[in-house]
Amino acid sequence: MSILATDKNEKLLKNFILIYTFVTIFVALFGAIYECFSHGVYSYYMIYAFAYPLVMGVVPYMIIAFTKTGQMPGKLSFNLYNSGIATLTIGSIVEGILKIYGTENAKTFIYWIVGIQLVLIGVLLYLIGTMFEKNKKN
């Protein structure tokens, strides 16, 4: 791998970390503001919606960036993984809004099913890609 490709990957990783940091802050502020106007009713789904982009977005990309041996995810695994994080975050916000409003809607489980599947498929494709990359080097 050339130095140019490594520098490009480092720049991409820094951008991903920065974007997920801003998304985390936005979701945390959104939840806090929404809770202020909910007349004392709160939902843990809304309060902790920021945890998805933080734990599943910032942390893994920081690990890849700081280990220096971490491989960049492929386009498909990257898109599936990030779509899964977005689905889980939006699902948590929607569930929180419905809980605060007082509505029990059994159809919100679809967010969790789809989000978890997208994240798992993205991680699986990333792991398969790293295995092929290691085999290619040997």
C-alpha positions as protocol buffer text, in pm:
chain_id: "A"
residue {
  index: 1
  type: MET
  ca { x: 0 y: 0 z: 0 }
}
residue {
  index: 2
  type: SER
  ca { x: 140 y: 337 z: -93 }
}
residue {
  index: 3
  type: ILE
  ca { x: 184 y: 631 z: 140 }
}
residue {
  index: 4
  type: LEU
  ca { x: -72 y: 825 z: -63 }
}
residue {
  index: 5
  type: ALA
  ca { x: -337 y: 560 z: -5 }
}
residue {
  index: 6
  type: THR
  ca { x: -256 y: 549 z: 367 }
}
residue {
  index: 7
  type: ASP
  ca { x: -283 y: 928 z: 396 }
}
residue {
  index: 8
  type: LYS
  ca { x: -614 y: 919 z: 209 }
}
residue {
  index: 9
  type: ASN
  ca { x: -744 y: 647 z: 444 }
}
residue {
  index: 10
  type: GLU
  ca { x: -637 y: 845 z: 750 }
}
residue {
  index: 11
  type: LYS
  ca { x: -815 y: 1152 z: 618 }
}
residue {
  index: 12
  type: LEU
  ca { x: -1130 y: 948 z: 549 }
}
residue {
  index: 13
  type: LEU
  ca { x: -1121 y: 798 z: 898 }
}
residue {
  index: 14
  type: LYS
  ca { x: -1084 y: 1142 z: 1054 }
}
residue {
  index: 15
  type: ASN
  ca { x: -1384 y: 1260 z: 852 }
}
residue {
  index: 16
  type: PHE
  ca { x: -1592 y: 960 z: 964 }
}
residue {
  index: 17
  type: ILE
  ca { x: -1499 y: 1022 z: 1327 }
}
residue {
  index: 18
  type: LEU
  ca { x: -1582 y: 1392 z: 1295 }
}
residue {
  index: 19
  type: ILE
  ca { x: -1915 y: 1325 z: 1125 }
}
residue {
  index: 20
  type: TYR
  ca { x: -2020 y: 1066 z: 1382 }
}
residue {
  index: 21
  type: THR
  ca { x: -1914 y: 1300 z: 1663 }
}
residue {
  index: 22
  type: PHE
  ca { x: -2140 y: 1573 z: 1523 }
}
residue {
  index: 23
  type: VAL
  ca { x: -2425 y: 1324 z: 1472 }
}
residue {
  index: 24
  type: THR
  ca { x: -2384 y: 1208 z: 1833 }
}
residue {
  index: 25
  type: ILE
  ca { x: -2395 y: 1565 z: 1963 }
}
residue {
  index: 26
  type: PHE
  ca { x: -2695 y: 1650 z: 1743 }
}
residue {
  index: 27
  type: VAL
  ca { x: -2894 y: 1346 z: 1857 }
}
residue {
  index: 28
  type: ALA
  ca { x: -2807 y: 1414 z: 2224 }
}
residue {
  index: 29
  type: LEU
  ca { x: -2919 y: 1778 z: 2189 }
}
residue {
  index: 30
  type: PHE
  ca { x: -3233 y: 1675 z: 2001 }
}
residue {
  index: 31
  type: GLY
  ca { x: -3322 y: 1430 z: 2276 }
}
residue {
  index: 32
  type: ALA
  ca { x: -3252 y: 1684 z: 2551 }
}
residue {
  index: 33
  type: ILE
  ca { x: -3461 y: 1955 z: 2383 }
}
residue {
  index: 34
  type: TYR
  ca { x: -3743 y: 1712 z: 2310 }
}
residue {
  index: 35
  type: GLU
  ca { x: -3741 y: 1602 z: 2674 }
}
residue {
  index: 36
  type: CYS
  ca { x: -3766 y: 1966 z: 2788 }
}
residue {
  index: 37
  type: PHE
  ca { x: -4093 y: 2006 z: 2599 }
}
residue {
  index: 38
  type: SER
  ca { x: -4241 y: 1668 z: 2694 }
}
residue {
  index: 39
  type: HIS
  ca { x: -4407 y: 1797 z: 3015 }
}
residue {
  index: 40
  type: GLY
  ca { x: -4215 y: 1572 z: 3252 }
}
residue {
  index: 41
  type: VAL
  ca { x: -4265 y: 1255 z: 3049 }
}
residue {
  index: 42
  type: TYR
  ca { x: -3942 y: 1092 z: 2936 }
}
residue {
  index: 43
  type: SER
  ca { x: -3831 y: 788 z: 2746 }
}
residue {
  index: 44
  type: TYR
  ca { x: -3505 y: 601 z: 2776 }
}
residue {
  index: 45
  type: TYR
  ca { x: -3520 y: 539 z: 2401 }
}
residue {
  index: 46
  type: MET
  ca { x: -3498 y: 913 z: 2343 }
}
residue {
  index: 47
  type: ILE
  ca { x: -3244 y: 979 z: 2618 }
}
residue {
  index: 48
  type: TYR
  ca { x: -3000 y: 714 z: 2496 }
}
residue {
  index: 49
  type: ALA
  ca { x: -3051 y: 746 z: 2120 }
}
residue {
  index: 50
  type: PHE
  ca { x: -2712 y: 920 z: 2100 }
}
residue {
  index: 51
  type: ALA
  ca { x: -2540 y: 600 z: 2211 }
}
residue {
  index: 52
  type: TYR
  ca { x: -2580 y: 429 z: 1872 }
}
residue {
  index: 53
  type: PRO
  ca { x: -2370 y: 677 z: 1671 }
}
residue {
  index: 54
  type: LEU
  ca { x: -2126 y: 712 z: 1961 }
}
residue {
  index: 55
  type: VAL
  ca { x: -2063 y: 345 z: 2038 }
}
residue {
  index: 56
  type: MET
  ca { x: -2112 y: 207 z: 1688 }
}
residue {
  index: 57
  type: GLY
  ca { x: -1978 y: 503 z: 1489 }
}
residue {
  index: 58
  type: VAL
  ca { x: -1711 y: 699 z: 1673 }
}
residue {
  index: 59
  type: VAL
  ca { x: -1552 y: 414 z: 1869 }
}
residue {
  index: 60
  type: PRO
  ca { x: -1497 y: 158 z: 1588 }
}
residue {
  index: 61
  type: TYR
  ca { x: -1358 y: 418 z: 1347 }
}
residue {
  index: 62
  type: MET
  ca { x: -1128 y: 548 z: 1621 }
}
residue {
  index: 63
  type: ILE
  ca { x: -1004 y: 193 z: 1682 }
}
residue {
  index: 64
  type: ILE
  ca { x: -936 y: 147 z: 1310 }
}
residue {
  index: 65
  type: ALA
  ca { x: -761 y: 486 z: 1296 }
}
residue {
  index: 66
  type: PHE
  ca { x: -540 y: 432 z: 1601 }
}
residue {
  index: 67
  type: THR
  ca { x: -439 y: 70 z: 1541 }
}
residue {
  index: 68
  type: LYS
  ca { x: -281 y: 165 z: 1207 }
}
residue {
  index: 69
  type: THR
  ca { x: -323 y: -198 z: 1102 }
}
residue {
  index: 70
  type: GLY
  ca { x: -698 y: -173 z: 1063 }
}
residue {
  index: 71
  type: GLN
  ca { x: -823 y: -209 z: 710 }
}
residue {
  index: 72
  type: MET
  ca { x: -1070 y: 40 z: 567 }
}
residue {
  index: 73
  type: PRO
  ca { x: -1412 y: -114 z: 514 }
}
residue {
  index: 74
  type: GLY
  ca { x: -1525 y: -177 z: 159 }
}
residue {
  index: 75
  type: LYS
  ca { x: -1797 y: 36 z: 9 }
}
residue {
  index: 76
  type: LEU
  ca { x: -2074 y: -222 z: 55 }
}
residue {
  index: 77
  type: SER
  ca { x: -1986 y: -310 z: 413 }
}
residue {
  index: 78
  type: PHE
  ca { x: -1940 y: 60 z: 495 }
}
residue {
  index: 79
  type: ASN
  ca { x: -2281 y: 155 z: 352 }
}
residue {
  index: 80
  type: LEU
  ca { x: -2464 y: -136 z: 516 }
}
residue {
  index: 81
  type: TYR
  ca { x: -2302 y: -74 z: 853 }
}
residue {
  index: 82
  type: ASN
  ca { x: -2373 y: 300 z: 850 }
}
residue {
  index: 83
  type: SER
  ca { x: -2730 y: 240 z: 732 }
}
residue {
  index: 84
  type: GLY
  ca { x: -2776 y: 3 z: 1024 }
}
residue {
  index: 85
  type: ILE
  ca { x: -2654 y: 266 z: 1269 }
}
residue {
  index: 86
  type: ALA
  ca { x: -2888 y: 524 z: 1116 }
}
residue {
  index: 87
  type: THR
  ca { x: -3180 y: 281 z: 1131 }
}
residue {
  index: 88
  type: LEU
  ca { x: -3116 y: 200 z: 1497 }
}
residue {
  index: 89
  type: THR
  ca { x: -3078 y: 569 z: 1586 }
}
residue {
  index: 90
  type: ILE
  ca { x: -3395 y: 674 z: 1405 }
}
residue {
  index: 91
  type: GLY
  ca { x: -3580 y: 373 z: 1548 }
}
residue {
  index: 92
  type: SER
  ca { x: -3480 y: 475 z: 1898 }
}
residue {
  index: 93
  type: ILE
  ca { x: -3595 y: 833 z: 1839 }
}
residue {
  index: 94
  type: VAL
  ca { x: -3929 y: 720 z: 1690 }
}
residue {
  index: 95
  type: GLU
  ca { x: -3982 y: 476 z: 1977 }
}
residue {
  index: 96
  type: GLY
  ca { x: -3902 y: 756 z: 2223 }
}
residue {
  index: 97
  type: ILE
  ca { x: -4144 y: 996 z: 2057 }
}
residue {
  index: 98
  type: LEU
  ca { x: -4420 y: 735 z: 2066 }
}
residue {
  index: 99
  type: LYS
  ca { x: -4350 y: 650 z: 2432 }
}
residue {
  index: 100
  type: ILE
  ca { x: -4355 y: 1019 z: 2529 }
}
residue {
  index: 101
  type: TYR
  ca { x: -4675 y: 1073 z: 2335 }
}
residue {
  index: 102
  type: GLY
  ca { x: -4830 y: 775 z: 2509 }
}
residue {
  index: 103
  type: THR
  ca { x: -4880 y: 556 z: 2207 }
}
residue {
  index: 104
  type: GLU
  ca { x: -4793 y: 190 z: 2215 }
}
residue {
  index: 105
  type: ASN
  ca { x: -4717 y: 84 z: 1860 }
}
residue {
  index: 106
  type: ALA
  ca { x: -4607 y: -275 z: 1810 }
}
residue {
  index: 107
  type: LYS
  ca { x: -4479 y: -204 z: 1459 }
}
residue {
  index: 108
  type: THR
  ca { x: -4164 y: -22 z: 1573 }
}
residue {
  index: 109
  type: PHE
  ca { x: -3984 y: -353 z: 1620 }
}
residue {
  index: 110
  type: ILE
  ca { x: -3904 y: -343 z: 1248 }
}
residue {
  index: 111
  type: TYR
  ca { x: -3642 y: -72 z: 1315 }
}
residue {
  index: 112
  type: TRP
  ca { x: -3455 y: -303 z: 1552 }
}
residue {
  index: 113
  type: ILE
  ca { x: -3473 y: -606 z: 1324 }
}
residue {
  index: 114
  type: VAL
  ca { x: -3359 y: -420 z: 1012 }
}
residue {
  index: 115
  type: GLY
  ca { x: -3097 y: -212 z: 1195 }
}
residue {
  index: 116
  type: ILE
  ca { x: -2935 y: -509 z: 1367 }
}
residue {
  index: 117
  type: GLN
  ca { x: -2933 y: -709 z: 1043 }
}
residue {
  index: 118
  type: LEU
  ca { x: -2770 y: -425 z: 849 }
}
residue {
  index: 119
  type: VAL
  ca { x: -2503 y: -378 z: 1115 }
}
residue {
  index: 120
  type: LEU
  ca { x: -2430 y: -751 z: 1135 }
}
residue {
  index: 121
  type: ILE
  ca { x: -2409 y: -793 z: 758 }
}
residue {
  index: 122
  type: GLY
  ca { x: -2181 y: -487 z: 735 }
}
residue {
  index: 123
  type: VAL
  ca { x: -1951 y: -626 z: 1007 }
}
residue {
  index: 124
  type: LEU
  ca { x: -1953 y: -972 z: 847 }
}
residue {
  index: 125
  type: LEU
  ca { x: -1857 y: -830 z: 506 }
}
residue {
  index: 126
  type: TYR
  ca { x: -1582 y: -624 z: 671 }
}
residue {
  index: 127
  type: LEU
  ca { x: -1441 y: -932 z: 845 }
}
residue {
  index: 128
  type: ILE
  ca { x: -1457 y: -1136 z: 525 }
}
residue {
  index: 129
  type: GLY
  ca { x: -1278 y: -854 z: 341 }
}
residue {
  index: 130
  type: THR
  ca { x: -1001 y: -842 z: 602 }
}
residue {
  index: 131
  type: MET
  ca { x: -957 y: -1220 z: 582 }
}
residue {
  index: 132
  type: PHE
  ca { x: -922 y: -1203 z: 203 }
}
residue {
  index: 133
  type: GLU
  ca { x: -678 y: -914 z: 236 }
}
residue {
  index: 134
  type: LYS
  ca { x: -463 y: -1111 z: 481 }
}
residue {
  index: 135
  type: ASN
  ca { x: -468 y: -1418 z: 256 }
}
residue {
  index: 136
  type: LYS
  ca { x: -373 y: -1203 z: -42 }
}
residue {
  index: 137
  type: LYS
  ca { x: -65 y: -1071 z: 143 }
}
residue {
  index: 138
  type: ASN
  ca { x: 50 y: -1421 z: 239 }
}
